[in-house]
């Protein structure tokens, strides 16, 4: 568990505070290498397929943890897909195609 000292310092108009930095839609989109409109679409679509977000007084923000969780959730594991397709090693060092 992170302690108070582990949290990043964020500069505000009243000085520095400690806490997680929340990213704007534009910053999150840049980090994910997608357009901000994609994040906006994910937020309003009925499938809610994008990363979790925080709404504070009409402003939308993303935490780094939520973005990391989203990337992990969307990561396709090749090993799993090969096994499901019946393609995979029979024995150590051998590969077979559906046999």
KEVEX-668638 format. One record per atom (N, C-alpha, C, CB): residue number from 1; residue in three letters; atom name; x, y, z. Coordinates in nm, 3 decimals, padded with zeros to 5 digits. Glycine has a CB too. Layout:
BEGIN
+-----+--------+-------+---------+---------+---------+
: num : residu : atome :      xx :      yy :      zz :
+-----+--------+-------+---------+---------+---------+
: NUM :    ALA :    CA :       X :       Y :       Z :
...
+-----+--------+-------+---------+---------+---------+
This chain:
BEGIN
+-----+--------+-------+---------+---------+---------+
: num : residu : atome :      xx :      yy :      zz :
+-----+--------+-------+---------+---------+---------+
:   1 :    UNK :     N :  00.084 : -00.118 :  00.000 :
:   1 :    UNK :    CA :  00.000 :  00.000 :  00.000 :
:   1 :    UNK :     C :  00.088 :  00.124 :  00.000 :
:   1 :    UNK :    CB : -00.095 :  00.000 :  00.121 :
:   2 :    UNK :     N :  00.051 :  00.220 : -00.080 :
:   2 :    UNK :    CA :  00.131 :  00.341 : -00.088 :
:   2 :    UNK :     C :  00.103 :  00.433 :  00.029 :
:   2 :    UNK :    CB :  00.105 :  00.413 : -00.220 :
:   3 :    UNK :     N :  00.209 :  00.492 :  00.077 :
:   3 :    UNK :    CA :  00.195 :  00.589 :  00.184 :
:   3 :    UNK :     C :  00.184 :  00.729 :  00.128 :
:   3 :    UNK :    CB :  00.312 :  00.579 :  00.281 :
:   4 :    UNK :     N :  00.164 :  00.824 :  00.214 :
:   4 :    UNK :    CA :  00.149 :  00.963 :  00.172 :
:   4 :    UNK :     C :  00.272 :  01.012 :  00.097 :
:   4 :    UNK :    CB :  00.123 :  01.052 :  00.293 :
:   5 :    UNK :     N :  00.389 :  00.967 :  00.137 :
:   5 :    UNK :    CA :  00.512 :  01.012 :  00.073 :
:   5 :    UNK :     C :  00.530 :  00.956 : -00.069 :
:   5 :    UNK :    CB :  00.631 :  00.973 :  00.158 :
:   6 :    UNK :     N :  00.461 :  00.845 : -00.101 :
:   6 :    UNK :    CA :  00.474 :  00.783 : -00.231 :
:   6 :    UNK :     C :  00.390 :  00.853 : -00.339 :
:   6 :    UNK :    CB :  00.435 :  00.639 : -00.223 :
:   7 :    UNK :     N :  00.293 :  00.934 : -00.298 :
:   7 :    UNK :    CA :  00.207 :  01.001 : -00.394 :
:   7 :    UNK :     C :  00.280 :  01.118 : -00.458 :
:   7 :    UNK :    CB :  00.077 :  01.049 : -00.327 :
:   8 :    UNK :     N :  00.255 :  01.143 : -00.587 :
:   8 :    UNK :    CA :  00.323 :  01.255 : -00.653 :
:   8 :    UNK :     C :  00.275 :  01.389 : -00.599 :
:   8 :    UNK :    CB :  00.301 :  01.249 : -00.804 :
:   9 :    UNK :     N :  00.363 :  01.486 : -00.607 :
:   9 :    UNK :    CA :  00.326 :  01.622 : -00.568 :
:   9 :    UNK :     C :  00.267 :  01.691 : -00.689 :
:   9 :    UNK :    CB :  00.449 :  01.702 : -00.513 :
:  10 :    UNK :     N :  00.154 :  01.756 : -00.673 :
:  10 :    UNK :    CA :  00.086 :  01.826 : -00.781 :
:  10 :    UNK :     C :  00.083 :  01.973 : -00.748 :
:  10 :    UNK :    CB : -00.058 :  01.771 : -00.803 :
:  11 :    UNK :     N :  00.130 :  02.056 : -00.843 :
:  11 :    UNK :    CA :  00.131 :  02.200 : -00.821 :
:  11 :    UNK :     C : -00.008 :  02.256 : -00.844 :
:  11 :    UNK :    CB :  00.234 :  02.269 : -00.914 :
:  12 :    UNK :     N : -00.056 :  02.335 : -00.752 :
:  12 :    UNK :    CA : -00.186 :  02.402 : -00.765 :
:  12 :    UNK :     C : -00.165 :  02.551 : -00.747 :
:  12 :    UNK :    CB : -00.290 :  02.346 : -00.662 :
:  13 :    UNK :     N : -00.271 :  02.627 : -00.760 :
:  13 :    UNK :    CA : -00.260 :  02.772 : -00.743 :
:  13 :    UNK :     C : -00.231 :  02.809 : -00.598 :
:  13 :    UNK :    CB : -00.388 :  02.840 : -00.789 :
:  14 :    UNK :     N : -00.254 :  02.716 : -00.505 :
:  14 :    UNK :    CA : -00.227 :  02.745 : -00.364 :
:  14 :    UNK :     C : -00.101 :  02.674 : -00.315 :
:  14 :    UNK :    CB : -00.347 :  02.703 : -00.279 :
:  15 :    UNK :     N : -00.024 :  02.617 : -00.406 :
:  15 :    UNK :    CA :  00.098 :  02.548 : -00.368 :
:  15 :    UNK :     C :  00.097 :  02.404 : -00.416 :
:  15 :    UNK :    CB :  00.117 :  02.552 : -00.216 :
:  16 :    UNK :     N :  00.174 :  02.320 : -00.349 :
:  16 :    UNK :    CA :  00.183 :  02.179 : -00.387 :
:  16 :    UNK :     C :  00.096 :  02.095 : -00.295 :
:  16 :    UNK :    CB :  00.329 :  02.131 : -00.382 :
:  17 :    UNK :     N :  00.030 :  01.997 : -00.353 :
:  17 :    UNK :    CA : -00.045 :  01.900 : -00.273 :
:  17 :    UNK :     C :  00.000 :  01.761 : -00.316 :
:  17 :    UNK :    CB : -00.200 :  01.918 : -00.291 :
:  18 :    UNK :     N : -00.021 :  01.664 : -00.229 :
:  18 :    UNK :    CA :  00.012 :  01.525 : -00.263 :
:  18 :    UNK :     C : -00.115 :  01.451 : -00.299 :
:  18 :    UNK :    CB :  00.086 :  01.455 : -00.145 :
:  19 :    UNK :     N : -00.110 :  01.377 : -00.408 :
:  19 :    UNK :    CA : -00.226 :  01.300 : -00.451 :
:  19 :    UNK :     C : -00.208 :  01.254 : -00.594 :
:  19 :    UNK :    CB : -00.355 :  01.382 : -00.437 :
:  20 :    UNK :     N : -00.296 :  01.168 : -00.639 :
:  20 :    UNK :    CA : -00.284 :  01.119 : -00.776 :
:  20 :    UNK :     C : -00.315 :  01.230 : -00.875 :
:  20 :    UNK :    CB : -00.377 :  00.999 : -00.799 :
:  21 :    UNK :     N : -00.238 :  01.237 : -00.982 :
:  21 :    UNK :    CA : -00.264 :  01.336 : -01.086 :
:  21 :    UNK :     C : -00.372 :  01.280 : -01.176 :
:  21 :    UNK :    CB : -00.134 :  01.370 : -01.166 :
:  22 :    UNK :     N : -00.473 :  01.360 : -01.201 :
:  22 :    UNK :    CA : -00.582 :  01.320 : -01.288 :
:  22 :    UNK :     C : -00.560 :  01.384 : -01.425 :
:  22 :    UNK :    CB : -00.720 :  01.361 : -01.229 :
:  23 :    UNK :     N : -00.577 :  01.304 : -01.530 :
:  23 :    UNK :    CA : -00.551 :  01.348 : -01.665 :
:  23 :    UNK :     C : -00.678 :  01.394 : -01.734 :
:  23 :    UNK :    CB : -00.486 :  01.236 : -01.745 :
:  24 :    UNK :     N : -00.665 :  01.494 : -01.820 :
:  24 :    UNK :    CA : -00.777 :  01.539 : -01.901 :
:  24 :    UNK :     C : -00.801 :  01.437 : -02.012 :
:  24 :    UNK :    CB : -00.751 :  01.681 : -01.961 :
:  25 :    UNK :     N : -00.910 :  01.453 : -02.083 :
:  25 :    UNK :    CA : -00.940 :  01.365 : -02.197 :
:  25 :    UNK :     C : -00.829 :  01.373 : -02.300 :
:  25 :    UNK :    CB : -01.076 :  01.402 : -02.261 :
:  26 :    UNK :     N : -00.780 :  01.492 : -02.327 :
:  26 :    UNK :    CA : -00.674 :  01.510 : -02.427 :
:  26 :    UNK :     C : -00.545 :  01.441 : -02.382 :
:  26 :    UNK :    CB : -00.648 :  01.660 : -02.451 :
:  27 :    UNK :     N : -00.510 :  01.454 : -02.255 :
:  27 :    UNK :    CA : -00.388 :  01.390 : -02.204 :
:  27 :    UNK :     C : -00.401 :  01.237 : -02.207 :
:  27 :    UNK :    CB : -00.358 :  01.438 : -02.060 :
:  28 :    UNK :     N : -00.517 :  01.187 : -02.166 :
:  28 :    UNK :    CA : -00.540 :  01.042 : -02.167 :
:  28 :    UNK :     C : -00.535 :  00.988 : -02.309 :
:  28 :    UNK :    CB : -00.675 :  01.008 : -02.101 :
:  29 :    UNK :     N : -00.597 :  01.060 : -02.403 :
:  29 :    UNK :    CA : -00.597 :  01.017 : -02.543 :
:  29 :    UNK :     C : -00.454 :  01.013 : -02.597 :
:  29 :    UNK :    CB : -00.684 :  01.111 : -02.628 :
:  30 :    UNK :     N : -00.377 :  01.113 : -02.565 :
:  30 :    UNK :    CA : -00.238 :  01.117 : -02.610 :
:  30 :    UNK :     C : -00.160 :  00.998 : -02.554 :
:  30 :    UNK :    CB : -00.171 :  01.249 : -02.569 :
:  31 :    UNK :     N : -00.183 :  00.967 : -02.430 :
:  31 :    UNK :    CA : -00.114 :  00.855 : -02.366 :
:  31 :    UNK :     C : -00.152 :  00.722 : -02.430 :
:  31 :    UNK :    CB : -00.147 :  00.851 : -02.216 :
:  32 :    UNK :     N : -00.278 :  00.707 : -02.470 :
:  32 :    UNK :    CA : -00.326 :  00.584 : -02.532 :
:  32 :    UNK :     C : -00.306 :  00.583 : -02.684 :
:  32 :    UNK :    CB : -00.473 :  00.565 : -02.500 :
:  33 :    UNK :     N : -00.259 :  00.693 : -02.737 :
:  33 :    UNK :    CA : -00.236 :  00.708 : -02.883 :
:  33 :    UNK :     C : -00.366 :  00.693 : -02.961 :
:  33 :    UNK :    CB : -00.132 :  00.604 : -02.932 :
:  34 :    UNK :     N : -00.472 :  00.757 : -02.911 :
:  34 :    UNK :    CA : -00.600 :  00.759 : -02.979 :
:  34 :    UNK :     C : -00.651 :  00.902 : -02.982 :
:  34 :    UNK :    CB : -00.703 :  00.664 : -02.908 :
:  35 :    UNK :     N : -00.758 :  00.927 : -03.056 :
:  35 :    UNK :    CA : -00.816 :  01.061 : -03.062 :
:  35 :    UNK :     C : -00.903 :  01.086 : -02.938 :
:  35 :    UNK :    CB : -00.900 :  01.079 : -03.191 :
:  36 :    UNK :     N : -00.907 :  01.210 : -02.889 :
:  36 :    UNK :    CA : -00.996 :  01.243 : -02.777 :
:  36 :    UNK :     C : -01.141 :  01.206 : -02.806 :
:  36 :    UNK :    CB : -00.985 :  01.392 : -02.743 :
:  37 :    UNK :     N : -01.182 :  01.218 : -02.932 :
:  37 :    UNK :    CA : -01.321 :  01.184 : -02.969 :
:  37 :    UNK :     C : -01.352 :  01.038 : -02.942 :
:  37 :    UNK :    CB : -01.346 :  01.217 : -03.117 :
:  38 :    UNK :     N : -01.251 :  00.951 : -02.951 :
:  38 :    UNK :    CA : -01.272 :  00.809 : -02.922 :
:  38 :    UNK :     C : -01.306 :  00.790 : -02.775 :
:  38 :    UNK :    CB : -01.147 :  00.726 : -02.958 :
:  39 :    UNK :     N : -01.233 :  00.856 : -02.687 :
:  39 :    UNK :    CA : -01.263 :  00.848 : -02.544 :
:  39 :    UNK :     C : -01.402 :  00.904 : -02.516 :
:  39 :    UNK :    CB : -01.158 :  00.925 : -02.461 :
:  40 :    UNK :     N : -01.436 :  01.014 : -02.582 :
:  40 :    UNK :    CA : -01.568 :  01.074 : -02.563 :
:  40 :    UNK :     C : -01.677 :  00.977 : -02.609 :
:  40 :    UNK :    CB : -01.580 :  01.207 : -02.639 :
:  41 :    UNK :     N : -01.656 :  00.909 : -02.721 :
:  41 :    UNK :    CA : -01.753 :  00.813 : -02.771 :
:  41 :    UNK :     C : -01.768 :  00.697 : -02.672 :
:  41 :    UNK :    CB : -01.712 :  00.762 : -02.910 :
:  42 :    UNK :     N : -01.658 :  00.646 : -02.623 :
:  42 :    UNK :    CA : -01.663 :  00.535 : -02.527 :
:  42 :    UNK :     C : -01.742 :  00.574 : -02.403 :
:  42 :    UNK :    CB : -01.522 :  00.492 : -02.488 :
:  43 :    UNK :     N : -01.730 :  00.700 : -02.361 :
:  43 :    UNK :    CA : -01.801 :  00.744 : -02.240 :
:  43 :    UNK :     C : -01.952 :  00.746 : -02.260 :
:  43 :    UNK :    CB : -01.754 :  00.882 : -02.198 :
:  44 :    UNK :     N : -02.000 :  00.784 : -02.380 :
:  44 :    UNK :    CA : -02.144 :  00.799 : -02.401 :
:  44 :    UNK :     C : -02.208 :  00.674 : -02.461 :
:  44 :    UNK :    CB : -02.170 :  00.916 : -02.491 :
:  45 :    UNK :     N : -02.128 :  00.582 : -02.513 :
:  45 :    UNK :    CA : -02.186 :  00.462 : -02.574 :
:  45 :    UNK :     C : -02.246 :  00.373 : -02.466 :
:  45 :    UNK :    CB : -02.080 :  00.385 : -02.656 :
:  46 :    UNK :     N : -02.345 :  00.296 : -02.504 :
:  46 :    UNK :    CA : -02.412 :  00.209 : -02.408 :
:  46 :    UNK :     C : -02.323 :  00.093 : -02.363 :
:  46 :    UNK :    CB : -02.540 :  00.154 : -02.469 :
:  47 :    UNK :     N : -02.219 :  00.064 : -02.440 :
:  47 :    UNK :    CA : -02.130 : -00.047 : -02.405 :
:  47 :    UNK :     C : -02.024 : -00.007 : -02.303 :
:  47 :    UNK :    CB : -02.064 : -00.100 : -02.529 :
:  48 :    UNK :     N : -02.000 :  00.124 : -02.289 :
:  48 :    UNK :    CA : -01.897 :  00.173 : -02.196 :
:  48 :    UNK :     C : -01.770 :  00.089 : -02.206 :
:  48 :    UNK :    CB : -01.950 :  00.170 : -02.051 :
:  49 :    UNK :     N : -01.716 :  00.081 : -02.327 :
:  49 :    UNK :    CA : -01.602 : -00.006 : -02.352 :
:  49 :    UNK :     C : -01.467 :  00.058 : -02.320 :
:  49 :    UNK :    CB : -01.602 : -00.050 : -02.494 :
:  50 :    UNK :     N : -01.466 :  00.184 : -02.289 :
:  50 :    UNK :    CA : -01.340 :  00.253 : -02.263 :
:  50 :    UNK :     C : -01.296 :  00.242 : -02.118 :
:  50 :    UNK :    CB : -01.351 :  00.396 : -02.301 :
:  51 :    UNK :     N : -01.192 :  00.317 : -02.084 :
:  51 :    UNK :    CA : -01.143 :  00.314 : -01.946 :
:  51 :    UNK :     C : -01.241 :  00.383 : -01.851 :
:  51 :    UNK :    CB : -01.005 :  00.382 : -01.937 :
:  52 :    UNK :     N : -01.236 :  00.345 : -01.725 :
:  52 :    UNK :    CA : -01.315 :  00.414 : -01.623 :
:  52 :    UNK :     C : -01.271 :  00.559 : -01.619 :
:  52 :    UNK :    CB : -01.300 :  00.347 : -01.483 :
:  53 :    UNK :     N : -01.365 :  00.646 : -01.581 :
:  53 :    UNK :    CA : -01.332 :  00.788 : -01.572 :
:  53 :    UNK :     C : -01.398 :  00.847 : -01.449 :
:  53 :    UNK :    CB : -01.377 :  00.864 : -01.700 :
:  54 :    UNK :     N : -01.356 :  00.967 : -01.416 :
:  54 :    UNK :    CA : -01.407 :  01.037 : -01.298 :
:  54 :    UNK :     C : -01.472 :  01.166 : -01.348 :
:  54 :    UNK :    CB : -01.292 :  01.068 : -01.194 :
:  55 :    UNK :     N : -01.592 :  01.192 : -01.300 :
:  55 :    UNK :    CA : -01.660 :  01.317 : -01.335 :
:  55 :    UNK :     C : -01.663 :  01.404 : -01.210 :
:  55 :    UNK :    CB : -01.805 :  01.290 : -01.390 :
:  56 :    UNK :     N : -01.600 :  01.519 : -01.220 :
:  56 :    UNK :    CA : -01.594 :  01.612 : -01.107 :
:  56 :    UNK :     C : -01.650 :  01.746 : -01.155 :
:  56 :    UNK :    CB : -01.448 :  01.628 : -01.052 :
:  57 :    UNK :     N : -01.768 :  01.780 : -01.106 :
:  57 :    UNK :    CA : -01.828 :  01.909 : -01.143 :
:  57 :    UNK :     C : -01.838 :  01.931 : -01.292 :
:  57 :    UNK :    CB : -01.750 :  02.020 : -01.082 :
:  58 :    UNK :     N : -01.875 :  01.829 : -01.366 :
:  58 :    UNK :    CA : -01.888 :  01.843 : -01.511 :
:  58 :    UNK :     C : -01.759 :  01.821 : -01.588 :
:  58 :    UNK :    CB : -01.940 :  01.979 : -01.543 :
:  59 :    UNK :     N : -01.649 :  01.813 : -01.519 :
:  59 :    UNK :    CA : -01.519 :  01.787 : -01.583 :
:  59 :    UNK :     C : -01.490 :  01.638 : -01.580 :
:  59 :    UNK :    CB : -01.406 :  01.867 : -01.512 :
:  60 :    UNK :     N : -01.436 :  01.584 : -01.688 :
:  60 :    UNK :    CA : -01.401 :  01.443 : -01.695 :
:  60 :    UNK :     C : -01.251 :  01.430 : -01.677 :
:  60 :    UNK :    CB : -01.447 :  01.379 : -01.829 :
:  61 :    UNK :     N : -01.212 :  01.338 : -01.592 :
:  61 :    UNK :    CA : -01.070 :  01.311 : -01.566 :
:  61 :    UNK :     C : -01.046 :  01.161 : -01.564 :
:  61 :    UNK :    CB : -01.024 :  01.375 : -01.433 :
:  62 :    UNK :     N : -00.922 :  01.122 : -01.590 :
:  62 :    UNK :    CA : -00.880 :  00.982 : -01.589 :
:  62 :    UNK :     C : -00.762 :  00.967 : -01.495 :
:  62 :    UNK :    CB : -00.844 :  00.934 : -01.732 :
:  63 :    UNK :     N : -00.765 :  00.863 : -01.414 :
:  63 :    UNK :    CA : -00.649 :  00.835 : -01.329 :
:  63 :    UNK :     C : -00.555 :  00.743 : -01.406 :
:  63 :    UNK :    CB : -00.693 :  00.771 : -01.192 :
:  64 :    UNK :     N : -00.428 :  00.750 : -01.374 :
:  64 :    UNK :    CA : -00.329 :  00.662 : -01.438 :
:  64 :    UNK :     C : -00.362 :  00.517 : -01.408 :
:  64 :    UNK :    CB : -00.186 :  00.696 : -01.391 :
:  65 :    UNK :     N : -00.409 :  00.488 : -01.288 :
:  65 :    UNK :    CA : -00.444 :  00.351 : -01.251 :
:  65 :    UNK :     C : -00.556 :  00.298 : -01.340 :
:  65 :    UNK :    CB : -00.486 :  00.345 : -01.103 :
:  66 :    UNK :     N : -00.659 :  00.381 : -01.365 :
:  66 :    UNK :    CA : -00.769 :  00.338 : -01.451 :
:  66 :    UNK :     C : -00.721 :  00.316 : -01.594 :
:  66 :    UNK :    CB : -00.881 :  00.442 : -01.449 :
:  67 :    UNK :     N : -00.631 :  00.400 : -01.643 :
:  67 :    UNK :    CA : -00.578 :  00.383 : -01.779 :
:  67 :    UNK :     C : -00.493 :  00.256 : -01.787 :
:  67 :    UNK :    CB : -00.495 :  00.505 : -01.821 :
:  68 :    UNK :     N : -00.412 :  00.232 : -01.685 :
:  68 :    UNK :    CA : -00.331 :  00.109 : -01.682 :
:  68 :    UNK :     C : -00.420 : -00.015 : -01.677 :
:  68 :    UNK :    CB : -00.234 :  00.111 : -01.562 :
:  69 :    UNK :     N : -00.526 : -00.009 : -01.595 :
:  69 :    UNK :    CA : -00.620 : -00.122 : -01.587 :
:  69 :    UNK :     C : -00.687 : -00.147 : -01.721 :
:  69 :    UNK :    CB : -00.725 : -00.095 : -01.478 :
:  70 :    UNK :     N : -00.723 : -00.039 : -01.791 :
:  70 :    UNK :    CA : -00.787 : -00.051 : -01.921 :
:  70 :    UNK :     C : -00.693 : -00.118 : -02.022 :
:  70 :    UNK :    CB : -00.830 :  00.087 : -01.973 :
:  71 :    UNK :     N : -00.569 : -00.075 : -02.024 :
:  71 :    UNK :    CA : -00.471 : -00.134 : -02.116 :
:  71 :    UNK :     C : -00.452 : -00.281 : -02.084 :
:  71 :    UNK :    CB : -00.336 : -00.059 : -02.110 :
:  72 :    UNK :     N : -00.442 : -00.315 : -01.957 :
:  72 :    UNK :    CA : -00.426 : -00.455 : -01.917 :
:  72 :    UNK :     C : -00.548 : -00.537 : -01.958 :
:  72 :    UNK :    CB : -00.404 : -00.466 : -01.765 :
:  73 :    UNK :     N : -00.667 : -00.481 : -01.937 :
:  73 :    UNK :    CA : -00.790 : -00.550 : -01.972 :
:  73 :    UNK :     C : -00.803 : -00.573 : -02.123 :
:  73 :    UNK :    CB : -00.911 : -00.472 : -01.922 :
:  74 :    UNK :     N : -00.753 : -00.480 : -02.202 :
:  74 :    UNK :    CA : -00.764 : -00.488 : -02.348 :
:  74 :    UNK :     C : -00.647 : -00.563 : -02.413 :
:  74 :    UNK :    CB : -00.773 : -00.350 : -02.406 :
:  75 :    UNK :     N : -00.548 : -00.599 : -02.334 :
:  75 :    UNK :    CA : -00.433 : -00.669 : -02.389 :
:  75 :    UNK :     C : -00.472 : -00.810 : -02.432 :
:  75 :    UNK :    CB : -00.319 : -00.675 : -02.286 :
:  76 :    UNK :     N : -00.441 : -00.843 : -02.556 :
:  76 :    UNK :    CA : -00.471 : -00.976 : -02.609 :
:  76 :    UNK :     C : -00.347 : -01.062 : -02.588 :
:  76 :    UNK :    CB : -00.512 : -00.971 : -02.761 :
:  77 :    UNK :     N : -00.366 : -01.172 : -02.521 :
:  77 :    UNK :    CA : -00.257 : -01.265 : -02.493 :
:  77 :    UNK :     C : -00.249 : -01.366 : -02.606 :
:  77 :    UNK :    CB : -00.276 : -01.337 : -02.356 :
:  78 :    UNK :     N : -00.142 : -01.362 : -02.684 :
:  78 :    UNK :    CA : -00.127 : -01.451 : -02.799 :
:  78 :    UNK :     C : -00.128 : -01.597 : -02.757 :
:  78 :    UNK :    CB :  00.002 : -01.420 : -02.873 :
:  79 :    UNK :     N : -00.066 : -01.630 : -02.648 :
:  79 :    UNK :    CA : -00.060 : -01.768 : -02.601 :
:  79 :    UNK :     C : -00.200 : -01.825 : -02.581 :
:  79 :    UNK :    CB :  00.020 : -01.776 : -02.470 :
:  80 :    UNK :     N : -00.288 : -01.748 : -02.519 :
:  80 :    UNK :    CA : -00.424 : -01.792 : -02.494 :
:  80 :    UNK :     C : -00.499 : -01.810 : -02.625 :
:  80 :    UNK :    CB : -00.497 : -01.691 : -02.405 :
:  81 :    UNK :     N : -00.484 : -01.717 : -02.719 :
:  81 :    UNK :    CA : -00.554 : -01.727 : -02.846 :
:  81 :    UNK :     C : -00.507 : -01.846 : -02.927 :
:  81 :    UNK :    CB : -00.536 : -01.600 : -02.927 :
:  82 :    UNK :     N : -00.379 : -01.877 : -02.924 :
:  82 :    UNK :    CA : -00.328 : -01.993 : -02.997 :
:  82 :    UNK :     C : -00.384 : -02.122 : -02.938 :
:  82 :    UNK :    CB : -00.174 : -01.996 : -02.992 :
:  83 :    UNK :     N : -00.392 : -02.129 : -02.808 :
:  83 :    UNK :    CA : -00.445 : -02.248 : -02.742 :
:  83 :    UNK :     C : -00.592 : -02.268 : -02.778 :
:  83 :    UNK :    CB : -00.429 : -02.237 : -02.589 :
:  84 :    UNK :     N : -00.670 : -02.160 : -02.778 :
:  84 :    UNK :    CA : -00.812 : -02.170 : -02.813 :
:  84 :    UNK :     C : -00.831 : -02.215 : -02.957 :
:  84 :    UNK :    CB : -00.882 : -02.035 : -02.791 :
:  85 :    UNK :     N : -00.741 : -02.175 : -03.046 :
:  85 :    UNK :    CA : -00.751 : -02.210 : -03.187 :
:  85 :    UNK :     C : -00.698 : -02.350 : -03.214 :
:  85 :    UNK :    CB : -00.676 : -02.110 : -03.273 :
:  86 :    UNK :     N : -00.647 : -02.417 : -03.112 :
:  86 :    UNK :    CA : -00.592 : -02.550 : -03.130 :
:  86 :    UNK :     C : -00.452 : -02.547 : -03.187 :
:  86 :    UNK :    CB : -00.680 : -02.630 : -03.220 :
:  87 :    UNK :     N : -00.390 : -02.431 : -03.180 :
:  87 :    UNK :    CA : -00.253 : -02.416 : -03.228 :
:  87 :    UNK :     C : -00.166 : -02.396 : -03.106 :
:  87 :    UNK :    CB : -00.239 : -02.297 : -03.330 :
:  88 :    UNK :     N : -00.069 : -02.480 : -03.089 :
:  88 :    UNK :    CA :  00.017 : -02.463 : -02.974 :
:  88 :    UNK :     C :  00.116 : -02.575 : -02.964 :
:  88 :    UNK :    CB : -00.064 : -02.455 : -02.848 :
:  89 :    UNK :     N :  00.207 : -02.562 : -02.871 :
:  89 :    UNK :    CA :  00.310 : -02.665 : -02.858 :
:  89 :    UNK :     C :  00.252 : -02.797 : -02.808 :
:  89 :    UNK :    CB :  00.420 : -02.618 : -02.764 :
:  90 :    UNK :     N :  00.287 : -02.907 : -02.878 :
:  90 :    UNK :    CA :  00.248 : -03.040 : -02.830 :
:  90 :    UNK :     C :  00.340 : -03.078 : -02.715 :
:  90 :    UNK :    CB :  00.255 : -03.147 : -02.945 :
:  91 :    UNK :     N :  00.466 : -03.065 : -02.741 :
:  91 :    UNK :    CA :  00.568 : -03.088 : -02.640 :
:  91 :    UNK :     C :  00.664 : -02.971 : -02.648 :
:  91 :    UNK :    CB :  00.642 : -03.225 : -02.662 :
:  92 :    UNK :     N :  00.749 : -02.964 : -02.555 :
:  92 :    UNK :    CA :  00.846 : -02.856 : -02.551 :
:  92 :    UNK :     C :  00.920 : -02.847 : -02.685 :
:  92 :    UNK :    CB :  00.945 : -02.875 : -02.435 :
:  93 :    UNK :     N :  00.910 : -02.731 : -02.749 :
:  93 :    UNK :    CA :  00.982 : -02.708 : -02.873 :
:  93 :    UNK :     C :  00.908 : -02.748 : -02.999 :
:  93 :    UNK :    CB :  01.110 : -02.778 : -02.869 :
:  94 :    UNK :     N :  00.790 : -02.814 : -02.988 :
:  94 :    UNK :    CA :  00.712 : -02.856 : -03.105 :
:  94 :    UNK :     C :  00.587 : -02.774 : -03.118 :
:  94 :    UNK :    CB :  00.677 : -03.003 : -03.097 :
:  95 :    UNK :     N :  00.551 : -02.741 : -03.240 :
:  95 :    UNK :    CA :  00.428 : -02.668 : -03.267 :
:  95 :    UNK :     C :  00.343 : -02.751 : -03.361 :
:  95 :    UNK :    CB :  00.458 : -02.529 : -03.327 :
:  96 :    UNK :     N :  00.212 : -02.743 : -03.348 :
:  96 :    UNK :    CA :  00.124 : -02.813 : -03.442 :
:  96 :    UNK :     C :  00.009 : -02.722 : -03.481 :
:  96 :    UNK :    CB :  00.070 : -02.944 : -03.380 :
:  97 :    UNK :     N : -00.043 : -02.744 : -03.599 :
:  97 :    UNK :    CA : -00.158 : -02.669 : -03.646 :
:  97 :    UNK :     C : -00.278 : -02.765 : -03.647 :
:  97 :    UNK :    CB : -00.132 : -02.608 : -03.789 :
:  98 :    UNK :     N : -00.363 : -02.752 : -03.543 :
:  98 :    UNK :    CA : -00.485 : -02.833 : -03.531 :
:  98 :    UNK :     C : -00.464 : -02.983 : -03.546 :
:  98 :    UNK :    CB : -00.582 : -02.789 : -03.633 :
:  99 :    UNK :     N : -00.356 : -03.034 : -03.498 :
:  99 :    UNK :    CA : -00.337 : -03.180 : -03.506 :
:  99 :    UNK :     C : -00.307 : -03.239 : -03.371 :
:  99 :    UNK :    CB : -00.225 : -03.214 : -03.603 :
+-----+--------+-------+---------+---------+---------+
